[in-house]
Amino acid sequence: MPNYCTCQSSKNIVKCPPTAKMIRAGFGKQFKVPTVAEALRHFTGEELVGGHRARPDTEACARIYFAMNPPAQVA
C-alpha cells in the first residue's frame, strides 16, 4: 500500500507561514506544515471540535483528504 500523508500533501495548498523557529533554523522560505485544525478550516471552513482525540482528529483528516481528492464523477 502506498504511503500518503494528508498533512504533508496539504502543506503547499494551505500555505501556512513559517514560524519564528523555522526562520531561525533557516527554513523561512518553506511553508509550515498545517495542523489538522488549520487544514480543516482551510478546506471546509469548519472549526475542529474535540481536537487531540482519536475520533474527531480521524474524521477531520478524512474530510481534508476527500476535499483534496474528490471521488471521480460517474456519468
TIVOKE-511888 format. One line per 8 residues: number of its first residue (from 1); their letters; for each residue x, y, z of N, C-alpha, C. Coordinates in nm, 4 decimals. Layout:
N
NUM> A> X/Y/Z/X/Y/Z/X/Y/Z ~ ... $
This chain:
75
1> MPNYCTCQ> 0.0846/-0.1176/0.0000/0.0000/0.0000/0.0000/0.0893/0.1241/0.0000 ~ 0.0659/0.2177/-0.0912/0.1489/0.3385/-0.0941/0.1216/0.4277/0.0273 ~ 0.2224/0.5027/0.0645/0.2082/0.5956/0.1767/0.1471/0.7257/0.1279 ~ 0.0639/0.7861/0.2112/0.0047/0.9154/0.1803/-0.0082/0.9909/0.3112 ~ 0.0407/1.1119/0.3125/0.0319/1.1948/0.4323/-0.0520/1.3179/0.4001 ~ -0.1708/1.3247/0.4579/-0.2592/1.4385/0.4350/-0.1918/1.5679/0.4796 ~ -0.1200/1.5606/0.5893/-0.0517/1.6777/0.6439/0.0510/1.7326/0.5446 ~ 0.1410/1.6468/0.4991/0.2446/1.6908/0.4047/0.1843/1.7298/0.2698 $
9> SSKNIVKC> 0.0823/1.6568/0.2260/0.0218/1.6836/0.0960/-0.0535/1.8165/0.0931 ~ -0.1001/1.8623/0.2079/-0.1750/1.9879/0.2122/-0.0861/2.1100/0.2353 ~ 0.0399/2.0885/0.2666/0.1324/2.1968/0.3031/0.1383/2.3081/0.1983 ~ 0.1539/2.2736/0.0711/0.1666/2.3755/-0.0337/0.0325/2.4273/-0.0829 ~ -0.0766/2.3728/-0.0312/-0.2100/2.4230/-0.0644/-0.2561/2.5206/0.0432 ~ -0.2399/2.4813/0.1696/-0.2831/2.5648/0.2820/-0.1915/2.6867/0.2970 ~ -0.0628/2.6689/0.2748/0.0370/2.7769/0.2742/0.0450/2.8552/0.4051 ~ 0.0604/2.7830/0.5168/0.0801/2.8489/0.6465/0.2188/2.9130/0.6480 $
17> PPTAKMIR> 0.2295/3.0350/0.6967/0.3607/3.0993/0.7012/0.4547/3.0270/0.7974 ~ 0.5849/3.0360/0.7727/0.6804/2.9701/0.8625/0.6776/3.0341/1.0008 ~ 0.7067/2.9531/1.1006/0.7133/3.0032/1.2378/0.8475/3.0738/1.2587 ~ 0.8577/3.1479/1.3682/0.9841/3.2150/1.4010/1.0956/3.1121/1.4182 ~ 1.0641/2.9984/1.4775/1.1631/2.8927/1.4974/1.2118/2.8385/1.3628 ~ 1.1212/2.8217/1.2669/1.1605/2.7751/1.1332/1.2534/2.8767/1.0664 ~ 1.2211/3.0038/1.0816/1.3023/3.1097/1.0207/1.4422/3.1093/1.0816 ~ 1.4511/3.0999/1.2148/1.5818/3.0962/1.2817/1.6640/2.9754/1.2381 $
25> AGFGKQFK> 1.5969/2.8647/1.2073/1.6663/2.7417/1.1669/1.6992/2.7397/1.0178 ~ 1.6648/2.8483/0.9469/1.6971/2.8560/0.8052/1.5915/2.7984/0.7121 ~ 1.4707/2.7761/0.7639/1.3626/2.7219/0.6818/1.2552/2.8270/0.6545 ~ 1.2934/2.9520/0.6508/1.1982/3.0613/0.6350/1.1338/3.0718/0.4988 ~ 1.1854/2.9996/0.3998/1.1268/3.0059/0.2653/1.0297/2.8910/0.2402 ~ 1.0068/2.8085/0.3424/0.9141/2.6958/0.3297/0.7856/2.7263/0.4057 ~ 0.6767/2.6669/0.3616/0.5520/2.6785/0.4359/0.5559/2.5847/0.5554 ~ 0.4889/2.6255/0.6628/0.4756/2.5408/0.7815/0.3750/2.4308/0.7501 $
33> VPTVAEAL> 0.3994/2.3120/0.8010/0.3033/2.2029/0.7865/0.1798/2.2408/0.8687 ~ 0.0606/2.2386/0.8095/-0.0581/2.2810/0.8843/-0.0995/2.1793/0.9897 ~ -0.1593/2.2288/1.0948/-0.2202/2.1391/1.1923/-0.3495/2.0851/1.1315 ~ -0.4060/1.9840/1.1927/-0.5345/1.9314/1.1450/-0.6384/2.0434/1.1482 ~ -0.6382/2.1232/1.2542/-0.7349/2.2325/1.2668/-0.7168/2.3355/1.1556 ~ -0.5923/2.3720/1.1246/-0.5666/2.4701/1.0184/-0.6099/2.4173/0.8821 ~ -0.5791/2.2913/0.8543/-0.6164/2.2329/0.7253/-0.7680/2.2184/0.7137 ~ -0.8340/2.1752/0.8207/-0.9796/2.1610/0.8173/-1.0453/2.2957/0.7912 $
41> RHFTGEEL> -0.9995/2.4005/0.8580/-1.0535/2.5350/0.8384/-1.0330/2.5803/0.6939 ~ -0.9160/2.5515/0.6382/-0.8857/2.5921/0.5008/-0.9784/2.5229/0.4005 ~ -0.9937/2.3918/0.4129/-1.0680/2.3151/0.3133/-1.2184/2.3163/0.3321 ~ -1.2664/2.3322/0.4562/-1.4106/2.3222/0.4804/-1.4706/2.4465/0.5448 ~ -1.3864/2.5330/0.6018/-1.4375/2.6489/0.6733/-1.4867/2.6142/0.8134 ~ -1.4708/2.4891/0.8540/-1.5173/2.4435/0.9851/-1.4056/2.4510/1.0885 ~ -1.4462/2.4685/1.2132/-1.3515/2.4642/1.3245/-1.3444/2.3213/1.3766 ~ -1.2277/2.2777/1.4178/-1.2104/2.1446/1.4754/-1.2592/2.1465/1.6197 $
49> VGGHRARP> -1.3553/2.0622/1.6499/-1.4091/2.0499/1.7855/-1.3633/1.9159/1.8413 ~ -1.3037/1.9163/1.9580/-1.2589/1.7921/2.0210/-1.1253/1.7440/1.9686 ~ -1.0429/1.8378/1.9218/-0.9121/1.8010/1.8685/-0.8259/1.7288/1.9709 ~ -0.7288/1.6555/1.9210/-0.6375/1.5745/2.0022/-0.7090/1.4563/2.0662 ~ -0.8224/1.4196/2.0079/-0.8919/1.2963/2.0446/-0.9030/1.2156/1.9161 ~ -0.8941/1.0856/1.9274/-0.8833/0.9996/1.8091/-0.9959/1.0199/1.7082 ~ -1.1190/1.0122/1.7517/-1.2296/1.0185/1.6555/-1.2399/1.1540/1.5856 ~ -1.2428/1.2674/1.6585/-1.2515/1.3958/1.5884/-1.1332/1.4200/1.4940 $
57> DTEACARI> -1.0127/1.3829/1.5370/-0.8954/1.4023/1.4512/-0.9038/1.3152/1.3262 ~ -0.9482/1.1906/1.3416/-0.9593/1.1000/1.2279/-1.0665/1.1475/1.1310 ~ -1.1807/1.1901/1.1830/-1.2878/1.2397/1.0961/-1.2440/1.3662/1.0232 ~ -1.1723/1.4543/1.0916/-1.1225/1.5760/1.0273/-1.0220/1.5415/0.9185 ~ -0.9335/1.4471/0.9470/-0.8338/1.4054/0.8482/-0.9022/1.3486/0.7241 ~ -1.0064/1.2700/0.7430/-1.0799/1.2139/0.6293/-1.1459/1.3248/0.5481 ~ -1.2034/1.4234/0.6150/-1.2677/1.5353/0.5438/-1.1644/1.6139/0.4629 ~ -1.0471/1.6326/0.5197/-0.9392/1.7017/0.4484/-0.8963/1.6195/0.3272 $
65> YFAMNPPA> -0.8754/1.4901/0.3479/-0.8326/1.4023/0.2384/-0.9318/1.4080/0.1224 ~ -1.0605/1.3937/0.1512/-1.1596/1.3923/0.0438/-1.1805/1.5301/-0.0177 ~ -1.1521/1.6368/0.0560/-1.1560/1.7704/-0.0045/-1.0412/1.7862/-0.1041 ~ -0.9275/1.7239/-0.0732/-0.8117/1.7314/-0.1629/-0.8207/1.6314/-0.2776 ~ -0.8920/1.5211/-0.2569/-0.9001/1.4119/-0.3544/-1.0457/1.3719/-0.3750 ~ -1.1246/1.4575/-0.4399/-1.2665/1.4233/-0.4562/-1.2827/1.2963/-0.5394 ~ -1.3847/1.2156/-0.5073/-1.4065/1.0936/-0.5852/-1.4397/1.1284/-0.7299 ~ -1.4023/1.0403/-0.8200/-1.4292/1.0620/-0.9625/-1.5798/1.0613/-0.9862 $
73> QVA> -1.6241/1.1508/-1.0725/-1.7656/1.1579/-1.1075/-1.7996/1.0466/-1.2061 ~ -1.9077/0.9773/-1.1801/-1.9532/0.8711/-1.2699/-2.0670/0.9268/-1.3535 ~ -2.0540/0.9151/-1.4847/-2.1567/0.9710/-1.5740/-2.2760/0.8794/-1.5861 $
